[in-house]
Amino acid sequence: MPDTDYDIEMAHGRTALAARDFRAAYRHFGRAHNLGHDTLAHHLAAHRGLLTTAWRHRRPHRAIAQLTLMAAAAFFDRNRQPTPPDPISHTPPPPHA
């Protein structure tokens, strides 16, 4: 299965974090956050990456912000599912008699 843009950004973020390139890590995890926002697990994983980056970069204000955002996301967000089509609007017209 090919990697999604979300997976690619998360991988780039982890690579940048391992190289201690905190700006690049924050940028990639931020992009992953935007791409994975519709799936709660992806959303929280991106915030975890941002939190780890803030912690390792010794940015306490960013770490606190990420903890707050993670708590809010876990409490308020739900996986967003596509709205199913309305069966009434997709009913074929009746046959002509």
Backbone torsions as a table, in degrees:
resi	resn	phi	psi	omega
1	MET	NA	128.9	-178.2
2	PRO	-69.5	149.4	177.6
3	ASP	-69.2	144.1	175.9
4	THR	-84.9	168.2	176.6
5	ASP	-58.6	-37.4	177.5
6	TYR	-59.3	-49.3	-179.5
7	ASP	-60.6	-40.0	-179.6
8	ILE	-64.7	-44.9	179.6
9	GLU	-64.8	-39.2	178.3
10	MET	-64.4	-41.4	179.3
11	ALA	-64.1	-43.1	177.4
12	HIS	-62.7	-39.1	178.3
13	GLY	-63.0	-44.4	178.6
14	ARG	-64.7	-39.4	178.3
15	THR	-64.2	-45.2	179.5
16	ALA	-64.1	-39.5	179.3
17	LEU	-64.3	-42.2	178.4
18	ALA	-62.2	-32.5	178.9
19	ALA	-85.8	2.3	-178.9
20	ARG	61.7	28.9	173.6
21	ASP	-93.9	82.8	-170.5
22	PHE	-66.8	-35.8	177.9
23	ARG	-62.8	-46.2	179.5
24	ALA	-65.8	-40.8	179.3
25	ALA	-60.8	-47.0	-179.8
26	TYR	-61.7	-40.4	179.4
27	ARG	-63.7	-46.3	-178.5
28	HIS	-68.1	-42.0	177.6
29	PHE	-66.3	-32.9	175.8
30	GLY	-65.1	-41.5	176.4
31	ARG	-64.9	-42.9	178.1
32	ALA	-60.8	-37.7	177.5
33	HIS	-59.2	-46.5	179.6
34	ASN	-64.9	-40.2	-178.3
35	LEU	-73.4	-31.7	-175.3
36	GLY	-100.9	12.3	-174.2
37	HIS	-61.2	-27.5	-176.7
38	ASP	-79.6	-12.2	179.1
39	THR	-117.4	119.6	-173.5
40	LEU	-56.0	-43.5	-179.1
41	ALA	-62.2	-41.3	178.2
42	HIS	-67.5	-42.4	-179.9
43	HIS	-58.5	-48.9	-179.5
44	LEU	-67.8	-36.4	178.4
45	ALA	-64.0	-39.1	177.9
46	ALA	-65.4	-42.3	176.5
47	HIS	-63.1	-36.1	176.8
48	ARG	-62.7	-41.0	176.1
49	GLY	-63.3	-42.3	177.8
50	LEU	-65.3	-39.0	177.7
51	LEU	-64.2	-46.0	179.2
52	THR	-60.8	-41.7	178.6
53	THR	-62.6	-46.0	179.2
54	ALA	-61.6	-42.3	-179.0
55	TRP	-63.2	-48.3	-177.9
56	ARG	-70.1	-26.4	178.7
57	HIS	-87.0	0.2	179.7
58	ARG	56.9	53.0	177.1
59	ARG	-116.6	83.5	-174.2
60	PRO	-60.8	-35.8	179.8
61	HIS	-64.3	-37.2	177.3
62	ARG	-71.9	-37.4	178.6
63	ALA	-63.7	-44.0	178.5
64	ILE	-63.5	-41.0	177.9
65	ALA	-61.3	-42.3	-179.6
66	GLN	-67.1	-39.7	177.1
67	LEU	-60.8	-42.3	178.6
68	THR	-64.5	-45.1	-179.5
69	LEU	-66.2	-37.5	177.9
70	MET	-64.1	-43.3	178.8
71	ALA	-62.9	-43.7	179.2
72	ALA	-64.2	-42.6	179.6
73	ALA	-63.7	-43.6	-179.6
74	ALA	-64.2	-33.8	-177.0
75	PHE	-82.7	-43.2	-171.3
76	PHE	-99.4	-32.4	-174.1
77	ASP	-80.0	150.1	172.2
78	ARG	-134.4	156.8	175.4
79	ASN	-59.3	132.4	178.7
80	ARG	-91.2	122.8	179.8
81	GLN	-105.7	146.7	175.7
82	PRO	-61.8	142.4	178.4
83	THR	-71.4	127.2	179.5
84	PRO	-67.8	151.0	-179.9
85	PRO	-64.8	150.1	178.1
86	ASP	-74.4	117.9	-176.0
87	PRO	-64.3	-27.3	-179.1
88	ILE	-69.7	-41.1	-177.6
89	SER	-73.9	-14.9	-179.0
90	HIS	-107.6	15.4	177.6
91	THR	-77.9	130.9	179.8
92	PRO	-66.0	150.4	-179.8
93	PRO	-63.8	152.0	179.6
94	PRO	-66.3	148.9	179.3
95	PRO	-67.6	149.8	177.7
96	HIS	-78.1	137.4	-179.5
97	ALA	-95.5	NA	NA
